[in-house]
Amino acid sequence: MTKRRDTTSQKPSQPTVSSKGFFGKPASITRRYALLALGGVAIAGSVWFINSAPITAKEVVVYKNPSCGCCSKWADHLRTNGFAVEVKAVNNMADVKERFGTPWQMESCHTALIDGYVIEGHVPVREINRLLAERPEVKGLAVPGMPAGSPGMEGSYTDAYDVMLFRSDGSTEVYAHY
């Protein structure tokens, strides 16, 4: 007669492992195997981190009149929000706007370039980040004029204003309203 294994005395909280590991031996995870596995994951992760692109701030070049204070405040607004800003003082801003294709109806006091887009005037960082995330086929964004309350133009009074999207053909549309 064959003896049967008594399973009634076994505690339900202790599962049995019936699978076979390498070379037919019972499979079990020891501390040594767990540490080796964690070490492999750590090495693989560090190799991935070293080979990944460096995390850098978004680079912006701002063209402005040397005496314009609100343009400097707008550049500070960008820096505060994680942008690497290079400011170029230019005496003839009309040439800059013509060179980068800003429609005359969209002009403001400064012009910036970021990742292939033209940013004209006091555009909030929120809309610049949205533009860079959505990547529409446009020339850029603009806040025409110098509306009170826009970034760089803060004060006791705030105007309502639109952030305009503009294309190479001169056409525009409202991108955001503040």
TORKOL-4160 file (C-alpha; in steps of 0.2 Angstrom, whole numbers, padded with zeros to 4 digits, m for minus):
178
<pt num="1" X="0000" Y="0000" Z="0000"/>
<pt num="2" X="0006" Y="0017" Z="m0004"/>
<pt num="3" X="0008" Y="0031" Z="0009"/>
<pt num="4" X="m0001" Y="0047" Z="0006"/>
<pt num="5" X="0006" Y="0063" Z="0011"/>
<pt num="6" X="m0004" Y="0071" Z="0025"/>
<pt num="7" X="m0009" Y="0089" Z="0018"/>
<pt num="8" X="m0021" Y="0093" Z="0032"/>
<pt num="9" X="m0007" Y="0098" Z="0044"/>
<pt num="10" X="0001" Y="0110" Z="0032"/>
<pt num="11" X="m0003" Y="0128" Z="0036"/>
<pt num="12" X="m0012" Y="0138" Z="0022"/>
<pt num="13" X="0000" Y="0153" Z="0023"/>
<pt num="14" X="0014" Y="0142" Z="0017"/>
<pt num="15" X="0013" Y="0139" Z="m0001"/>
<pt num="16" X="0022" Y="0124" Z="m0009"/>
<pt num="17" X="0033" Y="0127" Z="m0024"/>
<pt num="18" X="0031" Y="0112" Z="m0036"/>
<pt num="19" X="0040" Y="0120" Z="m0051"/>
<pt num="20" X="0058" Y="0114" Z="m0056"/>
<pt num="21" X="0072" Y="0126" Z="m0058"/>
<pt num="22" X="0088" Y="0123" Z="m0068"/>
<pt num="23" X="0095" Y="0105" Z="m0070"/>
<pt num="24" X="0079" Y="0098" Z="m0062"/>
<pt num="25" X="0082" Y="0105" Z="m0045"/>
<pt num="26" X="0068" Y="0113" Z="m0035"/>
<pt num="27" X="0066" Y="0131" Z="m0039"/>
<pt num="28" X="0069" Y="0143" Z="m0025"/>
<pt num="29" X="0074" Y="0161" Z="m0024"/>
<pt num="30" X="0088" Y="0164" Z="m0012"/>
<pt num="31" X="0095" Y="0180" Z="m0005"/>
<pt num="32" X="0111" Y="0177" Z="m0017"/>
<pt num="33" X="0100" Y="0176" Z="m0032"/>
<pt num="34" X="0089" Y="0191" Z="m0027"/>
<pt num="35" X="0105" Y="0202" Z="m0024"/>
<pt num="36" X="0112" Y="0196" Z="m0041"/>
<pt num="37" X="0096" Y="0201" Z="m0050"/>
<pt num="38" X="0095" Y="0218" Z="m0041"/>
<pt num="39" X="0113" Y="0221" Z="m0046"/>
<pt num="40" X="0109" Y="0217" Z="m0064"/>
<pt num="41" X="0095" Y="0229" Z="m0064"/>
<pt num="42" X="0106" Y="0243" Z="m0056"/>
<pt num="43" X="0119" Y="0240" Z="m0069"/>
<pt num="44" X="0107" Y="0240" Z="m0084"/>
<pt num="45" X="0099" Y="0256" Z="m0077"/>
<pt num="46" X="0115" Y="0265" Z="m0075"/>
<pt num="47" X="0120" Y="0261" Z="m0093"/>
<pt num="48" X="0104" Y="0268" Z="m0099"/>
<pt num="49" X="0106" Y="0284" Z="m0089"/>
<pt num="50" X="0123" Y="0287" Z="m0095"/>
<pt num="51" X="0118" Y="0284" Z="m0113"/>
<pt num="52" X="0102" Y="0295" Z="m0112"/>
<pt num="53" X="0102" Y="0313" Z="m0118"/>
<pt num="54" X="0107" Y="0325" Z="m0105"/>
<pt num="55" X="0092" Y="0335" Z="m0097"/>
<pt num="56" X="0095" Y="0353" Z="m0101"/>
<pt num="57" X="0084" Y="0368" Z="m0101"/>
<pt num="58" X="0075" Y="0374" Z="m0116"/>
<pt num="59" X="0086" Y="0387" Z="m0125"/>
<pt num="60" X="0079" Y="0404" Z="m0130"/>
<pt num="61" X="0088" Y="0418" Z="m0139"/>
<pt num="62" X="0079" Y="0435" Z="m0135"/>
<pt num="63" X="0082" Y="0450" Z="m0146"/>
<pt num="64" X="0078" Y="0466" Z="m0138"/>
<pt num="65" X="0082" Y="0485" Z="m0137"/>
<pt num="66" X="0096" Y="0488" Z="m0125"/>
<pt num="67" X="0085" Y="0501" Z="m0115"/>
<pt num="68" X="0069" Y="0490" Z="m0113"/>
<pt num="69" X="0066" Y="0485" Z="m0095"/>
<pt num="70" X="0050" Y="0475" Z="m0098"/>
<pt num="71" X="0060" Y="0464" Z="m0111"/>
<pt num="72" X="0072" Y="0460" Z="m0097"/>
<pt num="73" X="0058" Y="0456" Z="m0085"/>
<pt num="74" X="0051" Y="0444" Z="m0098"/>
<pt num="75" X="0068" Y="0435" Z="m0100"/>
<pt num="76" X="0068" Y="0433" Z="m0081"/>
<pt num="77" X="0050" Y="0426" Z="m0082"/>
<pt num="78" X="0058" Y="0413" Z="m0094"/>
<pt num="79" X="0073" Y="0409" Z="m0083"/>
<pt num="80" X="0062" Y="0407" Z="m0068"/>
<pt num="81" X="0052" Y="0394" Z="m0078"/>
<pt num="82" X="0067" Y="0383" Z="m0083"/>
<pt num="83" X="0073" Y="0391" Z="m0099"/>
<pt num="84" X="0091" Y="0395" Z="m0103"/>
<pt num="85" X="0090" Y="0413" Z="m0110"/>
<pt num="86" X="0103" Y="0422" Z="m0120"/>
<pt num="87" X="0099" Y="0440" Z="m0123"/>
<pt num="88" X="0105" Y="0450" Z="m0138"/>
<pt num="89" X="0104" Y="0469" Z="m0137"/>
<pt num="90" X="0099" Y="0476" Z="m0154"/>
<pt num="91" X="0096" Y="0494" Z="m0159"/>
<pt num="92" X="0086" Y="0491" Z="m0174"/>
<pt num="93" X="0072" Y="0478" Z="m0169"/>
<pt num="94" X="0062" Y="0481" Z="m0186"/>
<pt num="95" X="0076" Y="0472" Z="m0195"/>
<pt num="96" X="0075" Y="0457" Z="m0183"/>
<pt num="97" X="0056" Y="0456" Z="m0185"/>
<pt num="98" X="0058" Y="0457" Z="m0204"/>
<pt num="99" X="0072" Y="0444" Z="m0204"/>
<pt num="100" X="0061" Y="0431" Z="m0193"/>
<pt num="101" X="0045" Y="0434" Z="m0202"/>
<pt num="102" X="0034" Y="0442" Z="m0189"/>
<pt num="103" X="0019" Y="0450" Z="m0196"/>
<pt num="104" X="0018" Y="0469" Z="m0193"/>
<pt num="105" X="0000" Y="0466" Z="m0184"/>
<pt num="106" X="0009" Y="0454" Z="m0172"/>
<pt num="107" X="0024" Y="0465" Z="m0167"/>
<pt num="108" X="0029" Y="0469" Z="m0149"/>
<pt num="109" X="0045" Y="0476" Z="m0141"/>
<pt num="110" X="0055" Y="0460" Z="m0141"/>
<pt num="111" X="0057" Y="0444" Z="m0152"/>
<pt num="112" X="0063" Y="0427" Z="m0147"/>
<pt num="113" X="0068" Y="0411" Z="m0155"/>
<pt num="114" X="0065" Y="0394" Z="m0147"/>
<pt num="115" X="0067" Y="0377" Z="m0156"/>
<pt num="116" X="0062" Y="0384" Z="m0173"/>
<pt num="117" X="0048" Y="0395" Z="m0167"/>
<pt num="118" X="0047" Y="0414" Z="m0166"/>
<pt num="119" X="0040" Y="0421" Z="m0150"/>
<pt num="120" X="0035" Y="0439" Z="m0152"/>
<pt num="121" X="0031" Y="0449" Z="m0136"/>
<pt num="122" X="0025" Y="0445" Z="m0119"/>
<pt num="123" X="0020" Y="0427" Z="m0122"/>
<pt num="124" X="0017" Y="0417" Z="m0106"/>
<pt num="125" X="0028" Y="0402" Z="m0103"/>
<pt num="126" X="0012" Y="0391" Z="m0102"/>
<pt num="127" X="0008" Y="0394" Z="m0120"/>
<pt num="128" X="0026" Y="0392" Z="m0125"/>
<pt num="129" X="0027" Y="0375" Z="m0117"/>
<pt num="130" X="0010" Y="0371" Z="m0125"/>
<pt num="131" X="0017" Y="0376" Z="m0142"/>
<pt num="132" X="0033" Y="0365" Z="m0140"/>
<pt num="133" X="0022" Y="0350" Z="m0134"/>
<pt num="134" X="0010" Y="0351" Z="m0148"/>
<pt num="135" X="0022" Y="0356" Z="m0162"/>
<pt num="136" X="0010" Y="0364" Z="m0174"/>
<pt num="137" X="0016" Y="0369" Z="m0192"/>
<pt num="138" X="0016" Y="0388" Z="m0188"/>
<pt num="139" X="0029" Y="0402" Z="m0188"/>
<pt num="140" X="0026" Y="0406" Z="m0170"/>
<pt num="141" X="0016" Y="0414" Z="m0156"/>
<pt num="142" X="0014" Y="0433" Z="m0152"/>
<pt num="143" X="0006" Y="0444" Z="m0139"/>
<pt num="144" X="0004" Y="0460" Z="m0150"/>
<pt num="145" X="0008" Y="0477" Z="m0141"/>
<pt num="146" X="0012" Y="0477" Z="m0123"/>
<pt num="147" X="m0003" Y="0473" Z="m0113"/>
<pt num="148" X="m0003" Y="0477" Z="m0094"/>
<pt num="149" X="m0002" Y="0461" Z="m0083"/>
<pt num="150" X="0006" Y="0450" Z="m0096"/>
<pt num="151" X="0023" Y="0442" Z="m0091"/>
<pt num="152" X="0036" Y="0456" Z="m0089"/>
<pt num="153" X="0022" Y="0469" Z="m0089"/>
<pt num="154" X="0015" Y="0466" Z="m0071"/>
<pt num="155" X="0008" Y="0480" Z="m0062"/>
<pt num="156" X="m0008" Y="0486" Z="m0053"/>
<pt num="157" X="m0018" Y="0485" Z="m0069"/>
<pt num="158" X="m0021" Y="0470" Z="m0080"/>
<pt num="159" X="m0028" Y="0471" Z="m0098"/>
<pt num="160" X="m0037" Y="0456" Z="m0106"/>
<pt num="161" X="m0026" Y="0450" Z="m0120"/>
<pt num="162" X="m0024" Y="0436" Z="m0133"/>
<pt num="163" X="m0009" Y="0425" Z="m0137"/>
<pt num="164" X="m0010" Y="0424" Z="m0156"/>
<pt num="165" X="m0003" Y="0410" Z="m0167"/>
<pt num="166" X="0004" Y="0416" Z="m0184"/>
<pt num="167" X="0009" Y="0407" Z="m0200"/>
<pt num="168" X="0022" Y="0411" Z="m0213"/>
<pt num="169" X="0008" Y="0417" Z="m0225"/>
<pt num="170" X="0003" Y="0430" Z="m0212"/>
<pt num="171" X="m0013" Y="0422" Z="m0206"/>
<pt num="172" X="m0017" Y="0422" Z="m0188"/>
<pt num="173" X="m0028" Y="0414" Z="m0175"/>
<pt num="174" X="m0031" Y="0415" Z="m0156"/>
<pt num="175" X="m0021" Y="0402" Z="m0147"/>
<pt num="176" X="m0026" Y="0407" Z="m0129"/>
<pt num="177" X="m0035" Y="0421" Z="m0120"/>
<pt num="178" X="m0030" Y="0429" Z="m0104"/>
